[in-house]
Amino acid sequence: MVHVAWLGKKSPFCGNVTYGNSTTKELKARGHKISFIHFDNPSSSNSSNPLFLANDPDVSLPYLIKSQVYTIPSPRAEKELRLSLERLKPDIVHASLTLSPLDFRLPELCNEINVPLIGTFHPPFDAKNRNLTASTQQLTYQLYAPSLAKFDKIIIFSEPQKNVLEKLGVPKEKQIIIPNGVDENIWKPFCEKSKKYDQVKNKLGNERIFLYMGRIANEKNIEALLKSWRQTKTNNCKLVIVGDGPMKPTLENSFSNLGKDKLIWWGSEIDLETRVAIMQIAEVFFLPSLVEGLSLSLLEAMSTGTACVATDAGADREVIENGAGIVISTDNVVTQLKTIIPILIDHPSFTKALGAKGRARVLKRYTIKKNIEALEELYLDVLKSI
C-alpha cells in the first residue's frame, strides 16, 4: 500500500474539494494511507505559533486569503509544509493544485526531500480560445506550464487539455489522462422516496425542475441561461440555481423580475443527500460555461439520469458527445438555449432518453472505481521508476 501526502482543498466548497474528498476516501477504503494537507488556519504574517494538526487529524497550513478560486498562503506556510512532509515521510506527494503561490515551489521542495511529486491540474480552459474569459484562463496555463514540466507526472482530463499544455512546453510523456469519476451508487436515478427527497420536493414545489448546480461566477455564464429562460415560455417549469459565488448578488438583482414560480435561488448546498435529491428531481441540467475542465457536476447529473445541456468548452464536449447529452457552442449561448429549452419542455420523453444515455456513458467511462484504479497504477509506476 502507498502512503500519499495529498495536498488539496477542504473548503470553501468547489469542484476541487469534491475531487479531493472523494478520491482520498476511495484510496483509504482500498488500504492506502492518506495524509491530507490543506489550508485551514486563518493567519497573519506576525503570528509565530505552530499550527500543525490544529483543526483536524491531518495537516492544516496557515493562509492569509482563501476563496473558491485561489489561496494566498501565510509567509510561513512553505516551511510548515516542508516540516510536515519530513515528519510524515510519505511515499508520494499528490497535489490537487489549488491555484496558490505555493504550487510553484512544490517541485523544488519535493526534490530536496527526495519524494516523487504528482499533480492534478484542474483549471478550466477552452482550447479554441473563443472569448475573453478563455483568453484570461490561457494565462493561467502559461503561468503554470514551466512549473508543471518539473513534476514527475501531471494528471489531466482530456486530449484537448494535453495538447494545450504540450504547446506550452509540458512534455507529453509527463502527462497522463485520468478523467474525473463519480460514485454511480450515490449519484443514481430516483428509485424510491426518502425523507430527504420529500423535503427537497416540498421546497421546490410541483413544477417541473430545470437546474444549474455549481459555482456562480463569470466564467460559468449563468447570465446566458437566465436570459434565455426569461425569454422562453416556461409554463409549469421552474429553473433552480444551486450554488454560490461572486456573481450571485448581481444576477439576483438583474433577474429579480423572475418570480419564484419561474426561478429559485437555492444558495450553497453542502449536504450530499440534498444535492443528490435535487439532481434526481431535475429533468434537465444546464452547464453554459465559457471555459471548463471536466465538470464533476456534469458527471453527477449524467450519473443521476438527468438530461444534460453543456457547452463544448474544456473536456465537456467529449463527455456528452454522440448522444449522451446536447452540446452547444460557447458562441451565442443565449440564442442556442432559446431554441433548445422549448424542445426540452415540450418533449419530456426526449429528455428522459437523453438522461438514460448519459447514465450509460458514465457507467462506461467515468466511475470513481475506474478513476481510482488508474490512479493506483500511476502511483506504482512512479514508485517503480525511482
C-alpha positions in Angstrom: 0.0 0.0 0.0 1.1 3.6 -0.7 1.4 6.5 1.8 0.2 9.6 -0.1 0.6 13.1 1.2 -2.5 14.7 -0.5 -2.1 18.5 -0.9 -5.5 20.0 -1.7 -8.6 21.8 -0.5 -11.3 21.1 2.0 -13.0 24.4 1.9 -14.7 26.5 0.6 -16.9 24.0 -1.3 -16.0 23.7 -5.0 -15.1 21.0 -7.6 -11.5 20.7 -6.2 -12.9 20.0 -2.7 -15.2 17.3 -4.1 -12.4 15.8 -6.1 -10.0 15.7 -3.1 -12.6 14.3 -0.7 -14.0 11.6 -2.9 -10.5 10.5 -4.2 -8.9 10.3 -0.8 -12.0 8.5 0.7 -11.7 5.8 -2.0 -7.9 5.4 -1.6 -8.3 5.0 2.1 -11.0 2.3 1.5 -8.5 0.4 -0.6 -6.0 0.4 2.3 -3.7 3.3 1.3 -2.5 5.7 3.9 -3.6 9.3 3.2 -2.2 12.4 5.0 -4.4 15.4 3.8 -2.5 18.7 3.8 -4.6 21.8 3.2 -5.0 25.5 4.1 -7.3 25.7 7.2 -5.9 28.2 9.6 -6.5 31.9 9.1 -3.3 33.6 10.0 -1.2 36.7 9.9 2.4 37.2 9.0 3.0 38.3 12.6 1.9 35.0 14.1 4.6 32.6 15.1 2.7 29.8 16.8 3.0 26.4 15.1 -0.3 25.2 13.6 0.4 21.6 12.8 -2.7 19.4 13.2 -4.7 22.3 14.6 -8.1 21.6 13.3 -8.2 18.0 12.1 -6.1 14.8 12.2 -4.2 15.9 9.1 -2.0 19.0 8.4 -3.6 22.4 8.4 -1.4 25.1 6.8 -1.8 28.8 7.6 -3.2 31.2 5.0 -4.0 34.9 4.5 -6.8 34.7 1.9 -8.8 31.7 0.7 -11.6 31.6 -1.9 -13.2 29.1 -4.2 -10.7 30.1 -6.9 -7.3 30.8 -5.2 -5.5 30.8 -1.9 -2.8 33.2 -0.6 -0.7 31.3 1.9 0.9 32.7 5.1 4.6 33.5 4.6 5.5 30.6 6.9 3.2 28.1 5.1 6.1 26.7 2.9 8.2 26.0 6.0 5.4 24.2 7.7 4.7 22.2 4.6 8.3 21.1 4.4 8.5 20.2 8.1 5.2 18.2 7.9 6.4 16.2 4.8 9.7 15.5 6.6 7.7 14.3 9.6 5.2 12.3 7.6 7.7 10.6 5.3 5.1 9.9 2.5 5.9 7.7 -0.5 4.4 10.2 -2.9 3.1 13.8 -2.8 0.0 14.3 -4.8 -1.0 17.9 -5.3 -4.5 18.7 -6.4 -3.4 22.1 -7.5 -5.1 24.8 -5.5 -4.1 27.9 -7.5 -1.8 29.1 -4.8 1.8 30.6 -5.0 2.9 27.6 -3.0 2.1 25.4 -6.0 5.2 26.7 -7.8 7.5 25.7 -5.0 6.4 22.1 -4.9 8.9 20.6 -7.5 11.9 22.1 -5.7 10.6 21.2 -2.3 9.9 17.6 -3.2 13.2 17.3 -5.0 15.0 18.5 -1.9 13.4 15.9 0.3 13.5 13.2 -2.4 9.8 12.5 -2.7 8.1 12.0 -6.1 5.5 14.6 -7.0 2.3 14.1 -8.9 -0.1 16.9 -9.7 -3.7 17.1 -10.8 -4.2 20.2 -12.9 -7.9 21.4 -12.7 -8.2 24.9 -14.2 -10.8 25.3 -16.9 -10.0 26.2 -20.4 -11.3 26.4 -24.0 -8.8 25.1 -26.5 -10.4 27.3 -29.2 -9.8 30.5 -27.2 -13.1 32.0 -28.4 -13.8 34.6 -25.7 -12.1 37.0 -23.2 -12.7 34.5 -20.4 -10.9 31.8 -22.3 -8.0 34.2 -23.1 -7.7 35.1 -19.4 -7.7 31.4 -18.4 -5.0 30.8 -21.0 -2.7 33.0 -19.0 -3.1 30.6 -16.0 -1.9 27.7 -18.2 1.0 29.8 -19.4 1.9 30.8 -15.9 1.8 27.2 -14.6 3.4 25.4 -17.5 7.1 25.9 -16.6 6.4 24.5 -13.1 4.2 21.6 -14.3 7.1 20.5 -16.5 9.1 19.8 -13.4 6.5 17.4 -11.8 7.1 13.7 -12.1 3.6 13.3 -13.6 0.6 15.6 -14.3 -2.9 14.2 -14.3 -5.1 15.9 -16.9 -8.6 15.1 -18.1 -8.6 15.1 -21.9 -6.7 15.2 -25.1 -7.5 18.8 -25.8 -6.0 19.8 -22.4 -3.0 17.7 -23.1 -2.5 19.5 -26.4 -2.7 22.9 -24.7 -0.1 22.0 -22.1 2.2 20.4 -24.7 2.2 23.5 -26.8 3.2 25.4 -23.6 6.2 23.2 -23.0 4.9 20.4 -20.7 6.3 17.2 -22.1 3.6 14.8 -23.3 5.3 11.9 -21.5 4.8 13.6 -18.2 1.1 14.0 -18.8 -1.4 11.2 -18.1 -5.2 11.4 -18.9 -7.3 10.2 -15.9 -10.8 11.6 -16.2 -12.8 12.5 -13.2 -15.1 9.8 -11.8 -18.3 9.8 -9.7 -19.8 7.2 -7.5 -22.7 5.8 -9.6 -24.2 4.2 -6.5 -24.7 7.6 -4.8 -25.5 9.6 -8.0 -28.2 7.3 -9.3 -31.6 7.8 -10.8 -34.6 8.2 -8.5 -35.7 4.7 -7.3 -37.7 5.3 -4.0 -38.7 8.3 -1.9 -36.7 9.2 1.2 -37.2 11.7 3.9 -34.6 14.0 2.3 -36.2 13.6 -1.2 -39.6 14.5 0.2 -38.2 17.6 2.0 -36.5 18.8 -1.2 -39.6 18.1 -3.3 -41.8 20.1 -0.9 -39.4 23.0 -1.1 -39.2 23.0 -4.9 -43.0 22.7 -5.4 -44.9 20.8 -8.1 -43.4 22.5 -11.2 -41.1 20.6 -13.5 -37.5 21.4 -12.4 -34.6 22.6 -14.7 -31.3 23.0 -13.0 -27.9 24.6 -12.7 -25.6 23.4 -9.9 -22.2 24.8 -9.4 -20.2 28.0 -8.8 -21.8 31.3 -9.7 -19.0 33.1 -11.4 -18.5 34.9 -14.7 -16.9 32.0 -16.5 -19.9 29.8 -15.8 -22.0 32.1 -18.0 -25.2 31.7 -15.9 -26.4 35.1 -17.2 -26.9 33.5 -20.6 -29.0 30.7 -19.1 -31.1 33.2 -17.1 -31.6 35.5 -20.2 -32.8 32.5 -22.3 -35.1 31.3 -19.5 -36.6 34.7 -19.1 -37.3 34.9 -22.9 -38.9 31.5 -23.2 -42.4 30.3 -22.3 -41.8 28.1 -19.3 -45.3 27.4 -18.0 -45.3 24.9 -15.1 -41.5 24.8 -15.3 -39.0 26.2 -12.8 -35.3 27.0 -13.1 -33.3 26.2 -9.9 -29.8 27.7 -9.3 -27.9 25.8 -6.7 -24.6 27.3 -5.6 -22.8 30.5 -4.6 -20.1 32.8 -5.9 -19.2 36.3 -6.7 -21.8 36.8 -9.5 -24.8 35.8 -7.4 -25.8 39.2 -5.9 -25.5 40.9 -9.3 -27.5 38.2 -11.1 -30.2 38.1 -8.4 -30.7 41.8 -8.8 -30.7 41.7 -12.6 -33.3 39.0 -12.8 -35.4 40.0 -9.8 -38.4 40.2 -12.1 -38.4 36.5 -12.4 -40.8 35.3 -9.7 -40.4 32.2 -7.5 -42.8 30.4 -9.9 -40.1 30.6 -12.6 -36.8 30.8 -10.7 -35.4 29.7 -7.3 -32.1 30.8 -5.9 -31.3 27.8 -3.7 -28.0 29.0 -2.5 -24.9 26.9 -1.5 -25.7 23.3 -0.6 -23.0 21.2 1.1 -25.3 18.3 2.2 -24.7 15.4 -0.3 -28.1 13.8 0.1 -29.8 17.1 -0.6 -27.7 17.7 -3.7 -28.5 14.1 -4.9 -32.2 14.6 -4.3 -32.2 17.9 -6.2 -30.5 16.3 -9.2 -32.9 13.3 -9.1 -35.9 15.7 -9.2 -34.5 17.8 -12.1 -35.4 16.9 -15.6 -32.5 18.9 -17.3 -29.1 20.1 -16.1 -27.5 23.1 -17.8 -23.8 24.0 -18.0 -23.4 27.1 -20.1 -19.7 27.7 -19.2 -17.3 29.7 -21.3 -14.4 27.6 -20.0 -14.3 24.3 -18.2 -12.0 21.5 -17.1 -14.1 18.3 -16.7 -17.1 19.3 -14.7 -17.9 17.0 -11.8 -21.4 18.5 -11.6 -22.0 17.4 -15.2 -20.8 13.9 -14.5 -23.1 13.8 -11.4 -26.1 14.9 -13.4 -25.4 12.3 -16.1 -24.9 9.6 -13.5 -28.3 10.6 -11.9 -30.0 10.2 -15.3 -30.7 13.9 -15.7 -30.6 15.1 -19.3 -27.6 17.4 -19.8 -27.0 20.5 -22.0 -23.4 21.8 -21.9 -21.0 23.9 -23.9 -18.1 22.4 -25.8 -15.6 24.1 -23.5 -12.8 22.1 -22.0 -13.3 18.3 -21.8 -17.1 18.5 -21.6 -17.7 18.0 -25.3 -16.2 14.6 -25.3 -18.1 13.6 -22.2 -21.6 14.2 -23.7 -21.0 14.0 -27.5 -22.6 11.3 -29.7 -25.9 11.4 -27.9 -25.1 11.4 -24.2 -26.3 15.0 -24.0 -26.7 18.1 -26.0 -23.5 20.0 -26.9 -23.7 23.7 -27.7 -21.0 26.2 -28.7 -19.7 28.8 -26.3 -20.6 31.3 -29.0 -24.2 32.8 -28.8 -25.3 30.6 -25.9 -28.5 32.6 -25.3 -29.7 32.1 -28.9 -28.9 28.3 -28.8 -30.7 27.9 -25.4 -33.7 29.8 -26.6 -34.1 27.2 -29.3 -33.3 24.1 -27.1 -35.3 24.9 -24.0 -38.7 24.8 -25.7 -37.9 21.4 -27.2 -36.9 20.0 -23.8 -40.0 21.4 -22.2 -42.3 20.0 -25.0 -40.7 16.6 -25.2 -40.2 15.1 -21.7 -39.7 11.6 -23.3 -36.7 13.0 -25.2 -35.1 14.4 -22.0 -35.7 11.0 -20.3 -33.9 9.2 -23.2 -31.0 11.7 -23.0 -30.7 11.1 -19.3 -30.5 7.3 -19.8 -27.8 7.7 -22.4 -25.9 10.0 -20.1 -26.1 7.4 -17.3 -24.8 4.7 -19.6 -21.8 6.9 -20.7 -20.8 7.5 -17.0 -21.0 3.7 -16.2 -18.8 3.0 -19.2 -16.1 5.7 -18.7 -16.4 7.9 -15.7 -17.0 5.9 -12.5 -14.9 6.6 -9.4 -13.7 3.0 -9.5 -12.1 3.4 -12.9 -10.5 6.7 -11.7 -9.0 5.1 -8.6 -7.7 2.1 -10.4 -5.9 4.3 -12.9 -4.5 6.4 -10.1 -3.2 3.4 -8.2 -1.5 2.1 -11.4 0.1 5.6 -11.8 1.4 5.6 -8.2 3.0 2.2 -8.6 4.6 3.2 -12.0 6.1 6.3 -10.4 7.5 4.4 -7.4 9.0 1.8 -9.7 10.8 4.4 -11.7 12.6 5.9 -8.7 
